[in-house]
Amino acid sequence: MFEGKSLLAVTVLENIEHKCRNQECDQLLPLAEIGAHRKVCTYRLIKCPATQCEIKVAFCSMIDHLLTDCTHSFAKIDKKIIDLTSKKGFFIQSFNVPIQLQHHKVDTFLWTGKYFFLIIRIGGDSSSDWTFHVEMLGDEEECSKYRAQLVLHKNEDIQADDDYVYRFTGQPCPVEEEKDSKKKTGLIVSNKIMTKLSGQIIKDEKLGLFKISIA
């Protein structure tokens, strides 16, 4: 008797619709589907991709955050997103070497309706690394459909065929992954090498400037 009532209660619970707990989401789903929905809900909270920003915002509001609120975003400074949809070849971002110990601001790109982020983390001492990786505003399945290519090269080496060139090709990672794990998903160059190369470049060219190209 009691078992029958228990089974009935479970059956009712599984069949009634449950509201998503994410704020502003009005989806009503069966209990068996609610877990899968929360993983892709456009109102799920995710951390800003900027290395120095820990603010969580709704997935669907991330671009607005980077354009208007995040002080560690180039999009806020430039008041625009870099649209690569109509561009051919590489987009090139320049930066000085060595840089004062600070984190690079995040670059935001739009390509065929999808948003991508270039993240640069700067090695603070000789034992640490510089890391360069691309994130996507999408889930893991969406990320698997794309490939990003990063090329680290000297400022004057437009063709990236000189001695100081580092390359990486791979898929972007979802923006909502943990930051410490994401930094290992792209191009990694030791601070010792970057310092050595910048010293050689300054000596040879009177210029300590590198470029990171993305396509």
ABEGO torsion letter per residue (X at the ends): XAAAAAAAAAAAAAABBBBBABBGBABBBBAAAAAAAAAABAABBBBBABAABABBBBAAAAAAAAAAABAABAAAAAGBBBBAAABBEBBBBBBBOBBBBBBBBBBBBBBGGBBBBBBBBBBABAABBBBBBBBBBBBAAAAAABBBBBBBBBAABAAGABABBBBBBBBBBBAABBAAAAAAABBBBBAAAAAAAAAAAAAAAGBBBBBBBBX
